[in-house]
Amino acid sequence: MTVSDDTDELVITVVGPGRPQCEKLKMTVMMALSELSLPARVDHVRNPKEIGQMGIFGTPALLINKDVKCVGSTPSKSKIIEWLIPYQKA
């Protein structure tokens, strides 16, 4: 499985202007990563212009290696873990 374009780095992107739901999503992602002991870079895109250029029209949104997992909702930690498990190294 290719994790990202040029490296094995897992990149998770939280998209949203920093409202409470966006911050909650970022914290939930961090907890899920910690629970899985999974290293990742977590980015947070807050700039409305950048968000529009990404084609995201609802926040919060979550991308894992540029793959949109959710838009306009805050998934549970268990759902995020489900999305992250394929990225664990055997």
N, CA, C and O of each residue as an XYZ file, in Angstrom:
360
protein
N       0.846     -1.183      0.000
C       0.000      0.000      0.000
C       0.884      1.236      0.000
O       1.809      1.344      0.805
N       0.604      2.151     -0.886
C       1.321      3.421     -0.904
C       0.640      4.353      0.076
O      -0.550      4.645     -0.041
N       1.417      4.817      1.047
C       0.846      5.656      2.092
C       0.792      7.108      1.663
O      -0.165      7.804      2.000
N       1.767      7.583      0.946
C       1.715      8.931      0.389
C       2.579      8.982     -0.860
O       3.163      7.970     -1.247
N       2.669     10.130     -1.488
C       3.318     10.235     -2.792
C       4.765      9.757     -2.796
O       5.105      8.868     -3.577
N       5.632     10.320     -1.943
C       7.061     10.046     -2.035
C       7.647      9.398     -0.791
O       8.851      9.143     -0.751
N       6.857      9.130      0.200
C       7.398      8.658      1.460
C       6.382      7.757      2.141
O       5.235      7.645      1.708
N       6.823      7.122      3.207
C       5.913      6.279      3.975
C       5.169      7.077      5.039
O       4.427      6.507      5.839
N       5.363      8.387      5.050
C       4.733      9.205      6.082
C       3.213      9.234      5.916
O       2.695      9.492      4.830
N       2.523      8.965      7.004
C       1.072      9.076      7.049
C       0.722     10.534      7.320
O       1.212     11.126      8.281
N      -0.123     11.110      6.476
C      -0.499     12.518      6.631
C      -2.008     12.601      6.820
O      -2.784     12.164      5.970
N      -2.398     13.165      7.938
C      -3.807     13.364      8.254
C      -4.063     14.863      8.235
O      -3.317     15.641      8.829
N      -5.121     15.255      7.551
C      -5.448     16.672      7.438
C      -6.837     16.920      7.999
O      -7.826     16.346      7.544
N      -6.886     17.789      8.999
C      -8.150     18.271      9.547
C      -8.433     19.580      8.817
O      -7.561     20.444      8.724
N      -9.636     19.722      8.307
C      -9.997     20.909      7.533
C     -11.130     21.630      8.245
O     -12.186     21.052      8.504
N     -10.900     22.889      8.554
C     -11.922     23.702      9.191
C     -11.300     24.922      9.830
O     -10.115     24.916     10.163
N     -12.089     25.973     10.006
C     -11.563     27.252     10.453
C     -11.155     27.316     11.926
O     -10.697     28.364     12.383
N     -11.304     26.254     12.658
C     -10.883     26.274     14.054
C     -12.036     26.393     15.033
O     -11.827     26.722     16.201
N     -13.230     26.135     14.578
C     -14.401     26.128     15.462
C     -14.291     24.933     16.409
O     -13.456     24.053     16.202
N     -15.126     24.900     17.438
C     -15.021     23.801     18.411
C     -15.082     22.408     17.784
O     -14.356     21.516     18.224
N     -15.919     22.196     16.775
C     -15.988     20.871     16.145
C     -14.674     20.505     15.457
O     -14.264     19.345     15.466
N     -14.023     21.496     14.865
C     -12.741     21.258     14.190
C     -11.681     20.865     15.212
O     -10.914     19.926     14.997
N     -11.648     21.584     16.314
C     -10.677     21.278     17.361
C     -10.965     19.917     17.992
O     -10.041     19.177     18.331
N     -12.256     19.589     18.149
C     -12.634     18.280     18.690
C     -12.161     17.172     17.755
O     -11.638     16.156     18.213
N     -12.341     17.360     16.443
C     -11.898     16.368     15.474
C     -10.388     16.174     15.559
O      -9.904     15.042     15.547
N      -9.652     17.260     15.645
C      -8.193     17.152     15.729
C      -7.779     16.389     16.988
O      -6.889     15.540     16.932
N      -8.408     16.679     18.104
C      -8.094     15.974     19.355
C      -8.459     14.489     19.249
O      -7.721     13.634     19.739
N      -9.575     14.186     18.623
C      -9.996     12.794     18.467
C      -9.005     12.038     17.584
O      -8.681     10.883     17.862
N      -8.526     12.680     16.531
C      -7.505     12.078     15.669
C      -6.246     11.784     16.480
O      -5.670     10.701     16.375
N      -5.828     12.747     17.283
C      -4.613     12.567     18.098
C      -4.786     11.398     19.080
O      -3.856     10.617     19.281
N      -5.963     11.280     19.687
C      -6.219     10.165     20.606
C      -6.188      8.833     19.865
O      -5.640      7.855     20.375
N      -6.766      8.783     18.675
C      -6.780      7.548     17.889
C      -5.363      7.140     17.502
O      -5.003      5.967     17.598
N      -4.568      8.100     17.069
C      -3.177      7.811     16.714
C      -2.401      7.291     17.917
O      -1.613      6.352     17.802
N      -2.632      7.906     19.062
C      -1.958      7.486     20.288
C      -2.358      6.065     20.668
O      -1.514      5.249     21.038
N      -3.639      5.781     20.574
C      -4.135      4.449     20.932
C      -3.535      3.365     20.031
O      -3.283      2.246     20.478
N      -3.312      3.702     18.774
C      -2.738      2.752     17.827
C      -1.206      2.786     17.803
O      -0.575      1.972     17.129
N      -0.610      3.731     18.540
C       0.842      3.959     18.488
C       1.292      4.136     17.042
O       2.301      3.578     16.609
N       0.519      4.925     16.314
C       0.750      5.119     14.887
C       1.323      6.516     14.651
O       0.676      7.515     14.965
N       2.533      6.586     14.101
C       3.108      7.909     13.819
C       2.452      8.533     12.592
O       2.178      7.848     11.606
N       2.208      9.818     12.663
C       1.605     10.524     11.533
C       1.858     12.015     11.674
O       2.067     12.526     12.774
N       1.834     12.694     10.549
C       1.854     14.156     10.553
C       0.401     14.604     10.504
O      -0.362     14.173      9.639
N       0.026     15.463     11.429
C      -1.348     15.973     11.472
C      -1.315     17.452     11.102
O      -0.745     18.277     11.817
N      -1.935     17.765      9.978
C      -2.031     19.148      9.515
C      -3.439     19.655      9.788
O      -4.391     18.877      9.851
N      -3.558     20.971      9.950
C      -4.871     21.580     10.136
C      -4.964     22.756      9.169
O      -4.268     23.758      9.333
N      -5.817     22.630      8.171
C      -6.016     23.696      7.185
C      -7.174     24.555      7.672
O      -8.308     24.088      7.773
N      -6.877     25.817      7.973
C      -7.877     26.741      8.520
C      -8.284     27.843      7.537
O      -9.349     28.444      7.682
N      -7.443     28.104      6.546
C      -7.660     29.204      5.620
C      -8.824     28.884      4.677
O      -8.765     27.899      3.941
N      -9.892     29.713      4.691
C     -11.063     29.448      3.840
C     -10.731     29.331      2.353
O     -11.340     28.525      1.649
N      -9.785     30.115      1.872
C      -9.402     30.053      0.464
C      -8.770     28.689      0.150
O      -9.088     28.074     -0.868
N      -7.878     28.224      1.024
C      -7.256     26.912      0.827
C      -8.302     25.794      0.884
O      -8.257     24.845      0.102
N      -9.237     25.926      1.819
C     -10.297     24.924      1.963
C     -11.105     24.836      0.670
O     -11.403     23.742      0.193
N     -11.457     25.995      0.103
C     -12.192     26.020     -1.162
C     -11.401     25.406     -2.304
O     -11.961     24.706     -3.147
N     -10.084     25.672     -2.332
C      -9.240     25.117     -3.388
C      -9.135     23.595     -3.277
O      -8.873     22.910     -4.266
N      -9.341     23.074     -2.068
C      -9.303     21.630     -1.861
C     -10.602     20.973     -2.338
O     -10.676     19.750     -2.456
N     -11.611     21.780     -2.607
C     -12.901     21.240     -3.016
C     -13.733     20.751     -1.847
O     -14.656     19.954     -2.018
N     -13.403     21.234     -0.654
C     -14.145     20.857      0.555
C     -15.196     21.936      0.802
O     -14.863     23.116      0.907
N     -16.466     21.533      0.894
C     -17.535     22.516      1.042
C     -18.314     22.359      2.333
O     -19.423     22.878      2.460
N     -17.743     21.648      3.290
C     -18.337     21.516      4.607
C     -17.234     21.237      5.608
O     -16.264     20.545      5.303
N     -17.386     21.772      6.788
C     -16.380     21.526      7.822
C     -17.079     21.079      9.096
O     -18.250     21.399      9.303
N     -16.387     20.353      9.941
C     -15.017     19.887      9.755
C     -14.959     18.772      8.719
O     -15.953     18.102      8.438
N     -13.767     18.597      8.162
C     -13.523     17.503      7.226
C     -12.233     16.809      7.640
O     -11.375     17.400      8.296
N     -12.113     15.559      7.250
C     -10.930     14.771      7.590
C     -10.430     14.064      6.339
O     -11.188     13.398      5.635
N      -9.138     14.224      6.081
C      -8.486     13.540      4.971
C      -7.350     12.689      5.519
O      -6.614     13.122      6.405
N      -7.213     11.500      5.000
C      -6.086     10.634      5.334
C      -5.345     10.401      4.030
O      -5.871      9.786      3.103
N      -4.116     10.899      3.970
C      -3.321     10.852      2.731
C      -4.126     11.345      1.535
O      -4.182     10.693      0.492
N      -4.741     12.493      1.705
C      -5.523     13.192      0.670
C      -6.833     12.501      0.308
O      -7.547     12.965     -0.581
N      -7.159     11.404      0.979
C      -8.415     10.697      0.747
C      -9.454     11.251      1.723
O      -9.288     11.131      2.936
N     -10.516     11.852      1.204
C     -11.540     12.458      2.047
C     -12.323     11.350      2.754
O     -12.913     10.484      2.108
N     -12.320     11.390      4.083
C     -13.027     10.387      4.880
C     -14.361     10.902      5.394
O     -15.309     10.127      5.516
N     -14.457     12.184      5.696
C     -15.731     12.743      6.142
C     -15.741     14.245      5.900
O     -14.699     14.900      5.888
N     -16.948     14.773      5.707
C     -17.149     16.209      5.510
C     -18.401     16.597      6.271
O     -19.451     15.972      6.125
N     -18.281     17.641      7.088
C     -19.440     18.180      7.788
C     -19.852     17.414      9.029
O     -20.949     17.615      9.549
N     -18.984     16.540      9.505
C     -19.308     15.794     10.724
C     -18.033     15.487     11.494
O     -16.923     15.590     10.972
N     -18.225     15.111     12.736
C     -17.100     14.725     13.591
C     -17.256     13.242     13.903
O     -18.067     12.872     14.752
N     -16.487     12.384     13.225
C     -16.628     10.954     13.459
C     -16.112     10.557     14.841
O     -15.324     11.274     15.458
N     -16.569      9.415     15.305
C     -16.125      8.899     16.600
C     -14.679      8.432     16.519
O     -14.142      8.194     15.437
N     -14.066      8.306     17.684
C     -12.698      7.804     17.734
C     -12.640      6.396     17.145
O     -11.685      6.065     16.443
N     -13.641      5.567     17.418
C     -13.624      4.197     16.897
C     -13.695      4.191     15.361
O     -13.081      3.334     14.724
N     -14.421      5.117     14.773
C     -14.495      5.205     13.311
C     -13.150      5.647     12.740
O     -12.703      5.117     11.723
N     -12.508      6.613     13.386
C     -11.195      7.077     12.931
C     -10.183      5.936     13.040
O      -9.364      5.740     12.143
N     -10.244      5.192     14.131
C      -9.344      4.041     14.287
C      -9.572      3.043     13.159
O      -8.615      2.506     12.600
N     -10.820      2.796     12.825
C     -11.154      1.881     11.716
C     -10.493      2.345     10.418
O      -9.971      1.531      9.657
N     -10.516      3.659     10.169
C      -9.886      4.207      8.955
C      -8.369      4.115      9.013
O      -7.720      4.002      7.973
N      -7.784      4.161     10.221
C      -6.332      4.183     10.365
C      -5.691      2.798     10.399
O      -4.517      2.658     10.058
N      -6.430      1.790     10.799
C      -5.864      0.447     10.949
C      -5.126     -0.036      9.694
O      -4.070     -0.654      9.833
N      -5.622      0.212      8.490
C      -4.875     -0.251      7.311
C      -3.474      0.351      7.174
O      -2.644     -0.175      6.432
N      -3.211      1.442      7.879
C      -1.912      2.103      7.783
C      -0.901      1.589      8.814
O       0.257      2.004      8.810
N      -1.341      0.686      9.695
C      -0.418      0.102     10.655
C       0.526     -0.833      9.922
O       0.119     -1.565      9.020
N       1.775     -0.801     10.312
C       2.756     -1.704      9.728
C       2.676     -3.051     10.431
O       2.507     -3.117     11.648
N       2.796     -4.102      9.672
C       2.708     -5.452     10.252
C       3.954     -5.766     11.063
O       4.064     -6.855     11.628
